[in-house]
Amino acid sequence: MRPIESPRGYLWGERRFHPGKGKGRGKGARGIIEVMRGRARMKFVDISGAISPTTLEWIRKLVAFDTTSRRSNLALIELIRAEMASHALSPLVVSNTEGTKANLFVTIPAIDGTSAGGVMLAGHTDVVPVDGQVWSSDPFIAHIRDGKLYGRGACDMKTFSGVILAMLPAFISARLRTPLHLAFTYDEEVGCHGAGVLLEQLEVQNIHPALCIVGDPTSMRVVTAHKSSHLFRVIVTGVASHSSNTPGGVNAIEYAAKAISFIRSIADEHRASGPFDPTFEVPFTTANVGVVSGGVAVNTVADLCEFEFEFRTIPGVEPAEMTDRIESYLLGELRTEMQQENDGADIRIIPLGAAPALRPGTGEALRLVSQLTGATLIGAPPIGDKAVVPAQDTSHDGTVGYGTEGGLFQLAGIDTVVCGPGSMEQGHTADEYIELSQVNACEDFMRKLIQHLSAG
């Protein structure tokens, strides 16, 4: 037992269990050491409900890997690959060009050996940084307290992957009448680079899942649409001089400020005049400058300033139009103005990543996930019914403002929805957590999926 101090006045302990033949370190189920009148007394309390100990163990294992997007995910992928191999599966590992990161894809064939079509469960392995955040406990050690599981990625989105891995034996032993595909990707948080690489390889391998469920956190509700996400870095190169001779230089910070102001003006236009989509919490296209750096001293005209920005378009707004407008000003009018001061000045725009919007759909993926989660689709036919009857008011059965890999899968011809445990309100934050009830809900969803996909 290793007690852990909690700011809520409790110490939280762990009792050991071994869900599978010595895999991992066997720690997972938690108890409580209650502090009363300055003395600690041991009292084990079952706060995990009906959650499988194997699920908790897999979540713990995954959280323990620091797979911040700037770091490699290869150790985590190797753990998953070894688990797949132990079940006689042959996963496809698809690396980036540098060989520092990898996707993993595996197919569990139908009982008749079919591997075409079927359902794909997709989750990303990377997480956002913890830099500058104050955590109550180590972000890479999963802790349970107050009915919540804490850790970086606990919500976004290692719990979804942990549930899948815990239920792998059940998937394999089921008499599947349609194949089940599992995809684990890299670099979703910084532009969905891994999913694009994976899809290229699946095309080469002639692998075409019919449906996809992306497990980003939606509180286990069905999401059929989200905004696009486009990330850029802008590098403004000026000419340095002493601040007593400002005409002798070109101030990169000042020109970067003009560029930032222009991007903000576009965002303000969309906020004021639309177009609007009222199904989104923020019902218009947005833009944001999130990082700025430049200058060396207050008495020096800055010769370099860099900033990073993004914009997120609602479905129906073409991202290319936004990009063209920004490029036209920055690389046209603003660059010309800079070079009139000194032809050595310049400005560049570097795309960092893009995730297309997930457009509203009323297809089989929506019907399947709605049935499994208990959502009601008025006018929709039963799952598997070949008659196509349009479902009423389901074009935006659920929307979210953040992006996922779902738009990429959809563009590849895979009918896609997003549905996963946890709420993005807890994702990316200090003391990121997921409610244990959401872990339970995800397990229940997977059990129902197995039942639905199994032969009679």
Residue pairs with C-beta under 8 A, 6 or more apart in sequence:
1 13
1 14
1 15
1 42
2 13
2 14
3 11
3 12
3 13
3 33
3 40
4 11
4 12
4 13
4 137
4 143
5 11
6 12
6 136
6 137
6 145
7 136
8 145
8 146
9 35
10 32
10 33
10 34
10 35
10 145
11 32
11 33
11 35
11 40
12 30
12 31
12 32
12 33
12 143
12 144
12 145
13 30
13 31
13 32
13 33
13 42
14 27
14 28
14 29
14 30
14 31
15 29
15 30
15 31
15 44
16 26
16 27
17 26
17 28
17 29
17 53
17 57
18 26
19 26
19 28
19 52
19 53
19 54
19 57
20 54
20 57
23 57
23 83
24 57
24 60
24 61
26 57
27 57
27 60
28 53
28 56
28 57
28 60
29 48
29 53
29 56
30 47
30 48
30 143
30 144
30 145
31 42
31 43
31 44
31 45
32 43
32 44
32 45
32 47
32 145
33 40
33 41
33 42
33 43
34 40
34 41
34 43
47 144
47 147
47 436
48 56
48 144
48 436
49 436
49 437
49 440
50 440
50 443
51 436
51 439
51 440
51 443
52 166
52 443
54 166
55 162
55 163
55 166
55 167
55 439
55 443
56 142
56 144
56 149
56 439
57 166
58 161
58 162
58 163
58 165
58 166
59 142
59 149
59 151
59 154
59 158
59 159
59 162
59 163
59 439
60 141
60 142
61 79
61 162
62 76
62 125
62 153
62 158
62 161
62 162
62 165
63 140
63 141
63 142
63 151
63 152
63 153
63 154
63 158
64 140
64 141
64 142
65 73
65 75
65 76
65 79
65 140
66 127
66 140
66 152
67 73
67 76
67 125
67 126
67 127
67 153
68 126
68 127
68 128
68 129
68 130
68 152
69 126
69 127
69 128
69 129
69 186
69 187
69 189
69 190
70 129
72 100
72 101
73 101
73 102
73 125
73 126
73 186
74 100
74 101
74 102
76 125
77 93
77 102
77 103
77 104
77 125
77 184
80 91
80 104
80 165
80 184
81 91
81 93
81 104
83 165
83 168
84 90
84 91
84 104
84 106
84 168
85 91
87 168
87 169
87 172
89 106
89 108
89 172
90 106
91 104
91 105
91 106
92 104
92 105
92 106
92 201
92 205
93 102
93 103
93 104
94 102
94 103
94 104
94 105
94 197
94 198
94 201
95 101
95 102
95 103
96 102
96 186
96 187
96 193
96 194
96 197
101 186
101 187
101 194
102 186
103 183
103 184
103 185
103 186
103 194
103 195
103 197
103 198
103 201
104 182
104 183
104 184
105 181
105 182
105 183
105 184
105 198
105 201
105 202
105 207
106 181
106 182
107 115
107 118
107 179
107 180
107 181
107 182
107 207
108 171
108 172
108 176
108 179
108 180
108 181
108 182
109 115
109 176
109 179
110 118
110 176
110 177
110 178
110 179
111 175
111 176
111 177
111 455
112 177
114 178
114 179
115 179
115 207
116 179
116 208
117 178
117 179
117 208
117 209
117 210
118 178
118 179
118 180
118 181
118 209
118 210
118 211
119 178
119 179
119 180
119 181
119 209
119 210
119 211
119 212
119 213
119 368
119 449
119 453
120 180
120 181
120 182
120 183
120 209
120 211
120 212
120 213
120 409
120 414
121 160
121 164
121 180
121 181
121 182
121 183
121 212
121 213
121 215
122 183
122 184
122 185
122 195
122 212
122 213
122 214
122 215
122 405
122 409
123 157
123 158
123 160
123 161
123 164
123 183
123 184
123 185
123 214
123 215
123 420
124 157
124 184
124 185
124 186
124 187
124 188
124 189
124 194
124 195
124 216
124 405
125 158
125 161
125 184
125 185
125 186
126 186
126 187
126 188
126 189
126 190
126 194
127 152
127 153
127 156
127 158
127 189
128 152
128 156
128 189
128 428
130 139
130 152
130 430
133 139
133 429
133 430
134 430
135 430
135 431
136 150
136 431
137 143
137 150
137 431
139 151
139 152
139 432
140 151
140 152
141 151
142 149
142 150
142 151
142 154
143 149
143 150
143 151
144 150
144 436
147 435
147 436
147 437
148 433
148 434
148 435
148 436
149 159
149 433
149 434
149 436
149 439
150 431
150 432
150 433
151 158
151 432
151 433
152 432
153 432
154 422
154 432
154 433
154 434
155 217
155 421
155 422
155 423
155 424
155 426
155 427
155 432
155 433
155 434
156 216
156 217
156 422
156 424
156 427
156 428
156 432
157 215
157 216
157 217
157 420
157 422
157 427
159 420
159 421
159 422
159 434
159 438
159 439
159 442
160 215
160 216
160 420
160 421
160 442
161 184
161 215
163 421
163 439
163 442
163 443
163 446
164 182
164 215
164 446
166 443
167 443
167 446
167 447
167 450
170 446
170 447
170 450
171 180
171 450
174 450
174 453
174 454
175 454
175 455
176 453
176 454
176 455
177 453
177 454
177 455
178 453
179 209
180 453
181 207
181 209
183 195
183 198
185 192
185 194
185 195
185 198
185 405
186 193
186 194
187 193
187 194
187 353
188 194
188 195
188 404
188 405
190 231
190 352
190 353
191 229
191 231
191 352
191 353
191 354
191 355
192 353
192 354
192 355
192 403
192 404
192 405
192 408
193 353
195 405
195 408
195 409
196 408
199 408
199 409
199 412
202 208
202 412
203 412
208 413
208 414
209 414
210 364
210 414
210 415
211 364
211 365
211 368
211 414
211 415
211 416
212 365
212 406
212 409
212 410
212 414
212 415
212 416
212 417
213 365
213 369
213 416
213 417
213 418
213 419
214 404
214 405
214 406
214 409
214 416
214 417
214 418
214 419
214 420
215 418
215 419
215 420
215 421
215 442
216 402
216 404
216 406
216 418
216 420
216 424
217 420
217 421
217 422
217 423
217 424
217 426
217 427
217 434
218 398
218 400
218 418
218 419
218 420
218 423
218 424
219 421
219 422
219 423
219 438
220 373
220 419
220 420
220 421
220 438
220 441
220 442
220 445
221 373
221 375
221 398
221 419
222 366
222 369
222 370
222 373
222 375
222 397
222 398
222 417
222 418
222 419
223 358
223 397
223 398
223 399
223 400
223 417
223 418
223 419
224 358
224 360
224 361
224 362
224 366
224 394
224 395
224 396
224 397
224 398
224 399
224 417
224 418
225 279
225 315
225 357
225 358
225 359
225 360
225 361
225 395
225 396
225 398
225 399
226 357
226 358
226 399
226 400
226 401
226 402
226 403
226 404
226 406
226 407
226 418
227 280
227 285
227 286
227 312
227 313
227 314
227 315
227 357
227 400
227 401
227 402
227 403
228 312
228 313
228 319
228 354
228 355
228 356
228 357
228 403
228 407
229 310
229 312
229 353
229 354
229 355
229 402
229 403
230 310
230 311
230 312
230 313
230 319
230 322
230 323
230 351
230 353
230 354
230 355
231 308
231 309
231 310
231 351
231 352
231 353
231 354
232 308
232 309
232 310
232 326
232 349
232 350
232 351
232 352
233 306
233 307
233 308
233 349
233 350
233 352
234 256
234 259
234 306
234 307
234 308
234 309
234 330
234 347
234 348
234 349
234 350
235 304
235 306
235 347
235 348
235 350
236 252
236 253
236 255
236 256
236 259
236 294
236 304
236 305
236 306
236 307
236 338
236 346
236 347
237 252
237 303
237 304
237 344
237 345
237 346
237 347
237 348
238 249
238 250
238 251
238 252
238 253
238 255
238 301
238 302
238 303
238 304
238 305
238 338
238 342
238 345
239 248
239 249
239 250
239 301
239 303
239 341
239 342
239 344
239 345
240 249
240 300
240 301
240 302
240 303
241 248
241 249
241 300
241 301
242 248
242 299
242 300
242 301
243 298
243 299
243 300
243 301
244 299
245 301
246 301
248 301
249 301
249 303
249 342
250 301
250 303
250 338
250 341
250 342
250 344
250 345
251 301
251 302
252 294
252 295
252 302
252 303
252 304
252 305
252 345
253 294
253 295
253 302
253 305
255 305
255 334
255 337
255 338
255 345
255 347
256 292
256 294
256 305
256 306
256 307
258 334
259 307
259 329
259 330
259 334
259 347
260 289
260 292
260 307
260 309
262 326
262 329
262 330
262 334
263 287
263 289
263 309
263 311
263 326
264 287
264 289
266 287
266 311
266 322
266 325
266 326
267 285
267 286
267 287
267 288
267 311
270 284
270 285
270 286
270 287
270 317
271 284
271 286
274 284
275 284
275 285
275 314
275 316
275 317
276 283
276 284
276 314
277 283
277 284
277 314
277 315
277 316
277 396
277 399
279 396
279 399
280 314
280 399
280 400
280 401
281 399
281 401
282 401
283 314
284 314
285 311
285 312
285 313
285 314
285 317
285 322
286 311
286 312
286 401
287 309
287 310
287 311
287 312
287 322
288 309
288 310
288 311
289 307
289 308
289 309
290 308
290 309
290 310
291 306
291 307
291 308
292 305
292 306
292 307
293 305
293 306
293 307
294 302
294 304
294 305
294 306
295 302
295 304
295 305
296 302
308 352
311 319
311 322
312 401
312 403
313 319
313 322
313 357
314 357
315 357
315 358
315 359
315 360
319 354
319 356
326 349
327 349
330 347
330 349
331 347
331 349
334 347
335 345
335 346
335 347
338 345
338 346
338 347
339 345
339 346
355 403
355 404
355 405
355 407
355 408
356 407
356 408
356 410
356 411
357 403
357 407
358 404
358 406
358 407
358 410
358 416
358 418
359 407
359 410
360 395
360 396
360 397
361 395
361 410
361 415
361 416
361 417
362 380
362 390
362 391
362 394
362 395
363 415
364 383
364 415
365 415
365 416
365 417
366 377
366 391
366 394
366 397
366 415
366 417
367 377
367 380
367 381
367 383
367 391
368 383
368 452
369 375
369 417
369 419
370 376
370 377
370 380
370 397
371 383
371 452
372 445
372 448
372 449
372 452
373 419
373 445
375 397
377 391
377 392
377 394
377 397
378 391
378 392
378 393
378 394
379 389
379 390
379 391
379 392
380 389
380 391
380 394
381 387
381 388
381 389
383 452
400 418
400 424
402 424
404 418
406 416
406 417
406 418
407 416
409 416
410 416
419 445
420 442
421 434
421 438
421 439
421 441
421 442
422 434
422 435
422 438
423 438
426 432
426 433
426 434
